[in-house]
């Protein structure tokens, strides 16, 4: 989607100077936009006692961003040990952290226990016996299988590798209780980038029904339910945004009804990543070449290692040209990088205004799953990350990778093993 008017008014007048100072390409994130979105999320669910957002670290794993989340009172949803370490470096401990991994190793479990532990969100019933010490608080990820349909991105739950099946739910909590767990939560995630709020309402209804069933079967009480992330953002200008207020009202009503029936209600948790940061980041890159053959190509100084979503699954990211935001498109071009891969494209057959070498292009909505999904094919380096502070200052929050970084893993003591 086009940048918010507020972000546009603050960023574009100084963007040329920012690019001159830091060099391109770079991702630049908006502190004010992130904080405003966090405040809206809290407001939407203020009627549910104990509501908490667990920011999905995988979306934007940068310490400066995590400190913003921590400052807003959010916890962290972590998928790996390094994500746990990043989150713990903000001061998060124990129930501030939700460790939702899959195919988890013994070493990962041992690391999860350190420094105050975390909420273990187990993905498989077989993991109950593999956890070295069963924590007091345990959670399972529920996969309803054919009882629900996933959205177009996350796919059919029956085909997903995640979660325990419907028939395993009661046994999973019974086994965890028998191993010593006394506190319980339940998690699910069935959608990704979903802008139809009714889908999330039905997910809430589903998980509350499962909580009621397991509570009746085992006589246990659930402290929280986590309906996952997956809140969508409008990548295209014509897309309608998620109606967060309506979603909050209808989900809150479900929790109030549950409390009236059962005498209590669990807390609600979300693990939004894209929704929190996605619209509040742009990839700024400079046009360096135009090529006219069977198609017209605009070559830029970023490539797929900076943003792989368009190349890997055709995701749309809106593009504007600095100073030409209101100019009519005069040509149809592919916007491309320098990788030896034909899918190294940020846009395919996109109508854009006339672009000259040196123009700055803004590739929108890269605040989630942008830099985080980068890679080093062709020995391309991932770009720097900047943060536009609320006071107008711009801070470097991650430097660009260098060749020295790339070669670092080749610098080691020889280790030659001769099998018997």
N, C-alpha and C positions, 0 to 999 in steps of 0.2 A: 504494500500500500504506500501511497505517498507519505513522506514524513509528516508528522503532526505539524500544524502551523507554528506551534510554540517552538518545537525543536528546529524547524526550518529557519525561523526568525533569529534564533541564537547561533545556529551553526553556519549557514551559508554565507553570511557577511564576512566571516573570519576564516572560511575554509581555505581560501587561496594562501593566506598567511600560515595556516596550520600545515598545509602541504609543503610549503616552502621550508618551514622550520624542520619538520620531521621527515620529509621525503615520503614518496608513495611506493607501494600501496600500504594501506593500514585500515584496520577496523577501528571505528570510533563510536563509543557508547555514551548514552545520555543519562547522567545521574538523576536529573530531575524527573525524566520520564519513567525511570525504573521505580523511583520512590513513589510517584503518583500512582502507578499501577499497583504497587504493594498496598497503598492506602485504600484503593478501590476494592481490592480483594478482601481486606480486613472488614471494610464496611459492608460488603455483600453478605458476609456470614456472621455478623456481629450478634445475631439472635441465637446462634448455636454456641452454648457455653464451652469454652476451651478450644475453639477453632484454632488451627495452626497450619500455616503453609510450611512445607519442607521443600525448599528450592532444589530442583533437580540439577545437581552439580554438573552432570554431563553436558548440559546445554551451554554453559559458559564457565569453565573451571579456571577462573582467575581470582587470586586472593583479594584484589581490590573490590571486585563485584561481590564476593562472598562476605566481605566486611559490611557492605551495604545491606545485604540480607540479614546478617546478624544484628545490625543496628535496628532493623525493623522488627526484630523479635522472631524471625523465622528460624526454623531448623533446616537440616540438609538431608536430601535423599541422595545416597551414595551407592554407586554400582561397583566400586573397586576399592582396594586398599589405598591407592594414591588419592582417590577422592575423599576417603575418610581422613587421611593425613592433612590434605588441604583444608578440610572443614575444621578439624581439631586445631589447626593453627589459628583459627579465629577465636578460639576459646570454647567452642562447642564441645559438649561432653554428654555422655549418657543418653537421655531421652531427646536431646537435641539432634541426634543422628539416627537416621533410618538406613540400615544396610540391606539393600535389595539387590542381592547378587544372584547369579544362577550358575550352576556347575561350580560350586564354591569348593575350594581346596581346604585342607586342614590348616595350611599356613595362613590362609585368608581368615579363617575362623579365629585362629590364635591372635592375629593382628587386630581383629574386631573387638576382642576382649580387653585390649590394652587401654590405658588412660581413661578409665571410667566407662568403658564399654560403649554400647549403642543398642538400639532396638534391632534385633535380628528379625528380618522379614524373610522367612524361608520359602524357597521356590519349589521344593520337592519334599514329599513325605519321607523319602529315604535319608534326607539330611538330618532328621531328628536323632538318629543313632550316630551320626558323624560329628555332631557338635561336641567339642571336648567337654564343656561344662554348660548344661542347660541354664540359660539366664532366667531370672525371675519373670521378666516380661518377654513374651514371644508372640510373633505374628506370622501368618501364612498368607501367601498370595493365592487368591482363588481364581481359577479359570473355569467359567461356567460351561465351556464346550458348546454343544448345539443349543443350549438354552438361550444364548444371545448371539447376535451377529456383531462382529467387529466392524469398524468403519473401513473405508476404502484403503487407508494407509496401513493400519495395523493388521487387517486381514481377518480371516476366519479363526475364531478361538480354538476350534478343533485342530487346526494346523499349527498353532503357536507352541513354541517350546516352553512357554512360561507357565508356572503355577501348578497347583494341585487340582485334581479333577473334582467334580461335584461329589462323586461317590467316596472320595478320600477325606472330605472335610472333617467330619466328626471324628474319624479315627486319628487324624493328624493332631487335633487338639487333645484327644484322650491320651495319646502317646506322649505328647509334650507335657501334659499335666502329670502323668505318671513318672516322668523324668525330673519333675521338680518345679515346673513353671506354675506360677500362681496368678499371673496377670496376663491379659490376652488382648490382642488386636487382630483385625482382619483387613486385608488389602486386596484390591483388584485394579486392573488397568486394561481397558478394552478398546480405547480409541486413541488416536493421535491426530493433532491439529483439527479437532472437531469444533465447528462453529455452531452446530445445532445444540443449544443448551438442553433441549429435552432429552437428548441421549444421556447426558450426565445425570439428569434427574432420575431417569430409569435405572441407571447404574447405582445410584444411591438407594433407590427402592430395593433393588436386587440384593445389595449387600446387607441392608438392614433386615431383610427377610432371612438371609442366611444366618445372621447373628442371632435372631430369635430362635431359629431352628436348633442351632448348636447349643444355645443357652438352655433350651428345654431338654435336649438330649443329655447334656452333661452337668447341668446345674452350675454353670460358670457364668461370670459377667464379663462383658467386653468393655475395656477402657476406651478404645477408639476404633473407628473404621477409617480407612484411607481409600478414597475413590480414585487415586492415582493422579496423573497429569493428563495431558492430551487436550487441554483447552486451546482452541485454535485462534489464529490471527488472520486477518484479511490480507493475503499477499498481493492480490490484484486490486486495482483501484475500484473495480465494480463489486468486489466481495462485500457482503454484509458482515459486520463484526458480531462476535458472540454477545448475546444479551446477558451480561453478568448479573445485573440486578434481578432479572426474572429468574435466572438460575438460582441465585441466592434465596429468593423468596420461596420458591417451590421446594428446594431441598430443606430449607429451615422448617417448612410445614411438615415434611416427612419426619424430621427429628422430633418435633413437638408431638406429633401423633404417636410416635414410638414411645416417648416418655409417658404419655397419658395411659398407654396400654400396659407398659412394663414397669412403670415406677421409676425409671431412670432412662437416660439416653447416653450412648457413647459420645465421645468427642469426635469431631470431623477433622480429618487431615486431607490436605491436597499436596501434590508434589509437582506444582507447575514449574516448568523451565522456560519453554518457548513463550508462553503467555507473559511471563515476567520480564523477559529481556529481549525477545525477538524483534519487536517493532522499534526498539530503542538502540539499534545499532545499524551502521552502514559500512560497507566496504568502499573505500575511496581509492580509485585507481586512475592512472593517466593514460590517455590514448597515445600510442607511440607509432602506429602504422595503419595505413588503409590499403587493402588489397582488393582489386576488382578482377575477378575471373568469371566463373559461372555464377557466382554470388559475390556480394560485396561483404568484406570482412573488416571490422574495426579491431585491430590488435591493441591490447592494453598490457600494462606492466604487472598485473596480477594474473594468476592462473588458477587452475582447479585446486591447487594445494592450499589456496586461501579460502575457497568456498566450493565444496564439491557437490552440493545439493542439485544444482541444475544439471551437471554432467552425469551424475550417477543415477538419478531417476527423474530427470526432466522437470524439476521443480521450477516454478516461476518466481523470479525476483524482479520487482519493478526497477527500472533504471531511469535516472534523470541526468542531464548534462548541466553542470554548473553554469549559471548565467543564461541558459537556454531553456529554463523550465517551462516557459510559456510559448516557446517557439513551436510552430507546427512541424510535425514530422515531414521530412522531405525525401527520405530514403528508407529502404528496408535492408537491414544488415544483420549479420551474425557478430556478436561481441565475443572475442576469443582471446585465449591466453597462448602461452608458448610451449605447452607440453606436446610431446609426440603421441598425442591421443586425439582423435577427431571429436571426441565428446568433451574436449576442454573448451566448453562454451558457456558463457553466462547468459546469453540470449540467442535464440534462433529465429531468424526472419522477423526481427522486431522493428517496427516503425519508430524511427528516432529522428530528431533534428540533425542537421548537418554537423558532423563531428570532424574537427581538425586535430592534427598532432598537437599534443600539449593540453587539450581539453581535459578537465576532471570529470569523471563519471562517478555517480553515486549509485551503488547497488544496494537496494534497500533491504531492510528486515534481516540483517545478518547478525543480530544480537544473540541468536541461539543456533547451535549446530552449524556455525560458520567456522571460526578459527578452531573450534574444538574437534572438528572432523578432518582437520588438515593432515597432510601426509608429505612424503619426501620423494615421490617418484620423479625420475629425471634429475635427482639431486636438487630439486627446487626447495627453497626455504620458505617456511611460514612467516607471515608478515607480523609487524608490530601491532600492538593494541593500545589505544588511547582512551581516556575517559574525559568527557566534557563535564566539568564540575558545575554545581549549581551557581557558583560565583563567577563562572565564565572562564576560569583557568582550565587549561588542557594538560592532563598528566599522562606521561608514558607509564603504562601499567604492565606492559610486557615488551621487551625489545624484540627486534626481528632475529630470526635464527641466522647463524653464520656458518661458513664452511668449517670453521673450527668446531662448532657444535656437531656438525654432520660427521666429521672425521673422528670425534672423540671416542666412539665405540670401537674404533680400529686401533686405539692406543692401549695396549694391554701386554702383560707379561706372557710370553709363549707358554702354551699348555698343550703338550702333545701326549696322547694316551695310546699305549700299545696293548690291545686286548690280548689275553693269554692265548 
